[in-house]
Amino acid sequence: MKEKEYCTASAARGGLLFMQDIPGGAFGERVVVKDHQGRRRNGQVILTSDKGVLVQIFEGTDDLDLERTWVRFLEEPFEIPLSPDVLGRIFDGVGAPRDNRPPIVAPLKRNVNGAPANPVARAYPQEFIQTGISTIDGLNSLVRGQKLPIFSGSGLPHNRLAAQIVRQAKLLGEETRFVVVFAAMGVTYGDARFFQEEFESSGVLGNVVMYLNLADDPPIKRLILPRTALTCAEYLAFEQDLHVLVVMTDMTHYAEALREVATAKGDVPSRKGYPGYLYSDLAEIYERAGRIKNRHGSITMVPVVSMPSDDITHPIPDLTGYITEGQIVLSRELYHQGIYPPVSIPPSLSRLMKDGIGKDFTREDHPRVASQIYAAYAKALEVRNLASIIGAEELSESDRQYLNFAGQFEQRFVKQGEEEERSIIETLDLAWDLLSLLPQTALTRVTEADLEKYHKWGSDSGQADLSQERASGES
């Protein structure tokens, strides 16, 4: 169909352009804006009515002379060209190169809004993904096709943790590594350089597609960036049959841009000024992860969500928790103790962990030892709180063992080098080593066979030493 061009802009505010007398404008239609200096900007129709249309301009509306601004309606959705050449490249939110290399030229184009997947065609997420990080692999396991966000606070090392996951993530039993689609929204120039240098130095950059939106870029451009990145991920996963890991940072910056645009549109605000459709908007993004039946590829998503004032009940982490399958929560207290990664164990969980661990995926004792470690640490935290009130010297011998366990667990299991990659077997062996600090009678969540095979008291000599220790304690 023939393209139409109009010069009927009536107002510009906050990256939005109001157009009058536009017959037949369609929601989601792509537009190209040409200003009085001949510069071109990309846009998309986000609202239509009898009076006109509302267009969001991804490069912003600064310096627009409305009387000399022409808007061409392309009568097509916003699409990006895709080919295997996207690997190793860096783009902005609309798919334009940011690495001083030529744009992607390919006959294949895909709508950035994606195509809805038939729920019946979805395959259940499973198969353990080894990140090399004990707190994730051992206690909050990530499985292929899962959405597992990182909840963090200002100043905490979520970017370092995300980069480490990108470097180390792998499927057990397969030599091929994940292809990574990395989407950064509203990050500083320093953070952008950090990720680029990390991927270059570790040799994974050739398997990474980066989409960058810097803090000084127009905020409205952040609204399309995750959709552009996920369109690329869907192409790599379901048309190139690759395992794709999507890392998005920071979803809070995305939601704040959404609030800014919603306010400019005049939408009725909800909690903390965010629009009432924040939940459905986030769901549109998160639900594009997963697996499809009879397809080898998959999309596993690790979004980073910064919590304003460390408030986990803030609308963004709160709604994210409803949509995704768990969360990894970072602790400011552990961070101040010099522990990296500062993963807080009690509020962290992976709802799909049970489907990706055990005999056929990791090791047969994994579900039980993870449950035992979690229970022991929860008990140890109670003892630590008690000691802060009555003093450690007033604790019983059993409670002192738990207090020692808590310190050892944080320093040896939670704390891990940024370049240290532990296999799941090393993580489980370390867990058993720490459980040896507790009396065997306290290990009620593991079986006798587990104790015999993996516990340090499992040997006959060890059992004899334990019996002797108990006898001396009773006397």
FENFEN-V944035 format. One record per helix or strand of 3 or more residues. SS is the DSSP state (hx for helix, st for strand). FROM is the first residue (numbers start at 1). TO is the last residue. If there is no record, write none. Layout:
ss	from	to
SS	FROM	TO
SS	FROM	TO
//
This chain:
ss	from	to
st	4	6
st	9	13
st	16	20
st	29	34
st	40	48
st	52	57
hx	66	68
st	70	77
st	79	81
hx	84	86
st	109	111
hx	119	121
st	128	130
hx	134	137
st	149	152
hx	158	168
st	179	187
hx	189	202
hx	205	207
st	208	214
hx	219	238
st	243	249
hx	251	265
hx	271	273
hx	278	286
st	290	292
st	298	306
hx	308	310
hx	315	323
st	326	330
hx	332	336
hx	353	355
hx	366	390
hx	392	394
hx	397	414
hx	424	435
hx	440	442
hx	448	454
hx	460	474
//
